[in-house]
Amino acid sequence: MPVARFSQMILLPLSVAIVAFAGLCPAQDSSSAQDSPPKQDVPAKSSPWNQWRGPQRDTTFTGKTWPAKLTDSNLKLVWQHTLEPSYSGPITDGQRIFTTETVAKREETTRAFDLQTGKQLWEVRWPGSMTVPFFAASNGSWIRSTPSCDESRLYVVGILDVLVCFESATGKELWRIDFAKQYDTGNPAFGAVCSPLMDNDHLYLQAANSFFKIQKTDGKVVWRTMIEEGGMMSGGSFSSPSFATLGDKFQILVQSRINLAGIDPQSGKVLWQTEVPHFRGMNILTPIEFEDSVFTSSYNNQSYLYQVPSSSGGRNPSENVSVAWSNPAKGYMSTPTVIDKHAYILLQNGRLACLGLADGERKRTSPKQFGEYASFITQGDRFLMLSNSGLLRLIKATTEDCEVISELQLPEIDDSWAHIGMGVGAAGQIQIYVRSLKGLHVFDWADSPGTP
């Protein structure tokens, strides 16, 4: 999602591969023409949390109805494992849960755990590390991208701009692409951040200062587009792509450190493009479709709704992209969640704001700070918000006020910059997945005894 604390915050040749099967770790860590929209873009209710911001890439959880409140009596830690740092959000294929880490500032690791028991199933390590520029050093030099997975494969992007595909059941490497070497772009100054986007047969990824379509089966590059110059202030993406249908045109929304664009998924053609005002190329949010337009916000700038030309699926009769509205609200790292035509966004100053997407009016700003970073999961008119401090809030979305229904400090979690995840356990209970800098944590969330 989740970047140099940049996002929502790879891999060198595999010289060390450790496949550690059942029994290596305890279940409980006592140390505490044009493509049509892909089927995966409209998942079934049982679809697992298998990529950045969830199966629909919009924070929506469509499974079992949430409990009415969030309390220490109805949110219980099931299992956890102590790990080395990572900004990758936890993902699952419904049976296994996957996470990454950077070990001893030398290697990157992918691990798979049994989702219900916490038993480690396998682990793979490879040489992969770098040091980010000194002015970003406080953000850490560890893996950033959130992986993606389908029914049989796991796709991991490490900090050195390499994409590796693993067999999800065993950890066997199936193929890899070293973008930095293959395209002679060098390592991105702040590390690779983009989280891969999936359809049925392909992956889409920002890498090597450009945007790629890649075959899932063998890693073959289908096309490369939106090629931009590199450099510390413009090279390497901090954002992640998403699918959208603007008017009658299915496309992929892509935000580089400078530009926002719509890409035809079949041909790779840039359908439209506009520069987004930016400070040192810090455009981080995942762009959001809204009524044939596109919302984004950027560090030290403003929030914007861009009108796309009608020839590219938008409502704007002009051939040029235009700004429908702008608002001084400054988004930074946290991609907002959208409920009933309103964006709930954590601002650069740490306050939570509600923006009307139709007109850009700021409906509400919280009187207090909610954190430096937050990730969201949404159901109906409520959303969960996990701050970087490990404080989990259940909030009712209203335009008059964002009502905090309940909040809970998660045990042993005080530093989390990865996107929260959610699923349904074997007994039908809701599960919440949290990747802190120090570990992986799985919680059950159920109605308290006696709740009607």
N, C-alpha and C positions, 0 to 999 in steps of 0.2 A: 501498500500500500502502500505498508506503511512505509524518508530520504534523509540525507545527512542531517538527521533529524529533519531531513528534508522530506519526508513523505510519509508521506504516506509512505516514507519511508514507509568471480565466476570463473570463471573457472579456468585454470591452467591444465595442461595435460595431466591426466589421472595417473599419478605414480604410486599412490597408496590407496587401496580400496579394501575396506574392512566390511565384510558382510557378517554381521553378528546376529545370529538367529536366537530363537526362544531361549529365555533364561538368563540373558546377559545382564539385565537390569531388573530390579524388583518392581513389583506393581505399584508400590507406594514408596516414594523417596523420603526416607526419614530425615534427611538433611534438608529437607524442605523445598451469357448476357450479363446482367448484373446479378451478383449473388443475391439470393433471397435470404431473409433473416434465418440464421441457423436455429435448429431445434433447441440447442442448449441456451439460446438467448431467451427462451420462454420456458423455463424449467417446470417440471412437475412439482407438486407440493413436497415430495419426499427428496428433492434434489439436495445433495449435501453441500456444505459450505466449502466449495472446491476452488475458489480463486479470490482475488482481491475484491473486497466489498461484497462478497457473496455470489451465489450462482447467477443472479441477474446483474451483478456488478452495480447494484443500486442500494445496498444495505438492507433490502427487504427480506424478512423472514416470513415464509408463508405456511409454516407448519402449525403445530399445536398452539392454541391460544395461551398467551402468557398468564402467569399468576397476577393477582391484583397489585401485589406489593413486592418489594425487595427487602428482605430482612435476614438477619444472621440465623434465624431459625428455618428459613425455607431456601437459603442458598448454602449448599454444603460442598466443601472440597472433596472430590472423589479420589483423585490422585494428582501427583505432581512429580516433576523431575528437575533437579538442579542442572542447568546448562550454562554454557558460555554465551556471550552477548549476541544478539541479533535484532534487527528491526523487522524481520519477516513475520507477517501474520500467520497463525496456524491455519492449516487447511485440512480437509478430510475427504476421503472417497466414500464415507459411510461405514467403513470397517477399520480403517487405519487413520491416524492423524500424523501429519508431517510437519516438521519444523527444521530450521537451519541454525547454524551457529558459526562463529569464528573462534578458533581455538588457538590460544597462545600467540595471537597475532601472526600466525604462520599458515594455518590451514582453515579451510571451510569444511563444514560437515552438514550432511543431511541425515536425519534420523526418522525412522518410522516406528510408531507405537501402536499397540492394540488400543483402539479407542475406548473400549469398555474397561479393560483391566490396567492399562498403563504399561503393560509388558513391552519392553523394547523388542522389535522384530528384526530390524537391521540398521546398520550405520555405514555410511560411505564417507570417506575423507579424501581431500585432494589439496595440493598446494594452492593457496589463493589468499593473498593479503596485499594491502597497500596502505599508505598513510595519506590521509586527506590533507589539504593545505592547512597551515598553522591556524588561520583564523576560523577554521571549522573544526579544529581538533577536539573541542569540547563535545562535539556531536559523535565522536567515536569513529574508528576505522574498522567497521565490521559489516557483514553482509546486510543488504538493504531490501532487495526485492522480495515480494511475497510470491511463492511458487504457485503453480496451477496443477490440477490433476484431473484426469478423466477416469473411466472405468478400469484402465489397466496401466496407465503411464503417469509419471510425475515429471514436471518440467521446472527446472531450477535455474535461476539466473544468479550467478555469484558476482562479487564486487568488481571483478576484472573484465566484465563484459563478455562472458562466455555462457552459453546456454547449453545445459546438459539434460538429456532425457533418460530417465530411469524406468525400469520395470517396477511398478509400485509394490508388487507382492514380494520381491526379492532384493531390490536395490541394484540389480544388474544394469550396467550402463548400456544403453541402446544406441545412442549417437550423441554428438556434441558439435557445437559451432563456436569457434573462438573468433568473435567478431573483430576484436582489436587487432589480431594478427592477419586474419583473412582480408580485411579491408584497409589495413595499414593506417588505422586511426589512433592507435595508442590507447592506453587506459584512460577512461574518463576521469577527470580531475577529482571528482567527488565520489567516484564509484558508480557502478550501474545501479539504477533505482527502479526502472520500469518493471511492472508486474505483467507477465504474459497474459494475453487475452485469447480465449479459445472459441472456435466453433467446432462443428462435427469432425472436420478433417484437417484443420489448420490451426496454427498459432499466429498471433500478430504481436510484434514486439518492437519497441524503440531501442535501437542499438546502433553503434558505429555512426553516430550523428545522423541517423536516418530512421526509416520505418520499414519493417519487413513482414512479408507473408511467408510462412514456413510450413512444409508438410509435416504432419505429426508422425507419420510412419517411418520416415527415414531422415528427417532434418533437411531435406532439399529446400533451398530458397526459391520460392515461386517468383517473387519480385521484390525489388528494393526501390523505395520512393522517398520523397520529401528529404532529399539529401541536403544537409546544411554544413556550414563550416564549423570546425571544432574550436577549441580554446577554452580557457578556464571559465570565461563568463558566458559562453554560448554552447559549448559542446556537452553532450551527454544529457539525456532527458531526466527530469525530476518527476514527471507526470506518468500516468498510465492511460492507455486508450480504452474506449468503450464503444459499443454498438449504438446506433441511433437510426431512426427512420424519420427523415425530415421531408414532409410532404409525401411524395411517392417514391423517394429515393432512399434505399437502405445504404448506409455508409458507416464508416468508422471515424469517430471523433478522436483527433490526435492533437496533443499540445506539446510542442517542444519548449525549450527554454525561452524561445522568442515568439514563435508563431502558433496559431490555432488553425486547424484545417479539418476538412472532411475528405476522406479517402474512399474511392470506389474499391470494394473488397475483391472484385473480380480482376480488374486490370491494374490496380495500384495508382490510377490516375488521381491527381489532386483536383477535386471537384471545386473547392473554394479554399481560400486561405487569407488570413489577416494577421498582422503583427499585434500582439497583446502588450500594452505598456508593462515594462518590467524593470526591476532593480537588480542589476548583476545577473540577469537571466533567471531569476528565482520565481518562475511560474511552475507551481507544484501541483495544484489541484487536478483531479480527474475532471475533465469537462463534462457538463450535464446538459442533456437535451431537455428543452422545454418548448412545447408548442411550435415546432419547426424553427426554433432559435436555439442558441447555445449559451449557457451560463458558465462564467469562470470568475475567478478573483485572484489577485496577485499581491505579493509582498510589497509593502511600501507604496502601493498604488490604490486601486479601487476594485469594486465589483462591477461586472459588465454583463449585459445580455446582448449578444450579437445576432443581428438579423442576417440570415443567409439568403442569397439571391434565389428567386423562384426557379431558375434554371437548374439549381442544385438542390431543390427540395424545400427551400424556405418560402417565406411569404413576401419577401422584399422584391418589388418589381425591378429594381435596379440590377445591374450586372455586378455590383460591388457589395462586399460585406459592409454593413453599417452598424453603429451602436444604437440599439433601441433605447437603452438607458444605462446610466452609470450611477453608482452610489459610493460615497466615501468609505463605506465599510471595507476594511482591509482583511481579506482572508489570507491565510499563510500556508500552513502545512495540512490542515484538516479539511478534506473534501466534505461538503455538507450533505445532510440527508434532506430529501424533499418530501413534504407531506401537504396535500391539498393546495398545490400551487404556491407553496412557500418553502424557502430554503432556510434551514436551521444550521447556522454556520458559526464555528468558533473563530473569533477574530484574532488578529495579531496581538491585541492587547489582553487576550485571555477571556474576554467576555463572550457570551453566547448571544447572537443576534438572530432575529427573524426578518427575512426580506421577502416582500411580495414579488414573485417573479414576473407577474404581468406588468407591473409599473415601476418596480425598483424601490418602492417605498419601504423604509425601515419601520417595521411594525413594533418592534420591541428589542431592547438591548438589556441584558441582565445587569443588575446593579453591582454584582460582584464577579470576580474572575472565576472561571471554571477550570483553568489549567492552561498549560502551554501547548498541549496537543490533545486531541480527542478523536475517537472513532465511534461510529454509530451503528446500531441495528434497529430497524424500524418494523413495527407491526401496527396497522391501522393508524390511530391518532396518538400512539405512544412510541417513544423510542428510548433505547438504552444508550447511554453515553459513558464511555470509559475514558477517564483523563489519564495523563501521563503519570500521575501520582498513585494510580491504582484505585482511585475513588470511582465507584460505579453508581450511576444515577439512573433512575427510572423517571421519565419526564413525559407529561402530557403536552402535546403540541397545541398551543392556542396562539392566536395572533395578539391577544391582549397581554398575555404573560405566559412564559414557559414554566408551567407548574411542576416543581420537583415533587413527585409523588412520594418517593423514598430514595435514600442513598445509603451506600454501604462501602466502607473501606475494605477492600479485599485483603484477606490475611496473607502476610508475607510478600505483598506486592507493593513496592513503593516507587518503581521506575519502569514504566511500560510505554513504549513508543510504537508498538505493533498494533495492527488492526484486530479488534475483537472478532471472534467467530461464534457460531451457534449451530446446534443440531438437535436431534432427537435420539435419546438413548434407547437401549434394548427394551427397557420396560415402559417406553413411551414418555419418559420424562424429558423435559427440556434441558439441554446441556449448554454451558457457556465455556468457550475456549479462550484462554488468555496466555499470550506470550509476553512475559516480563523480560527485562534484560538478564535476569538471573535464572529463568526457568520456564517450563511449560506447566500450565495449571488447568485442570478440567473440573468444572463445578456442575452439580445438579441443581436445577431451580424448579421447585415444585410448590404447589399450594400448601400453606401451613395446615397442620391437622385441625379439623373442625371448620375449615373454610367452606362456605356453601358453594 
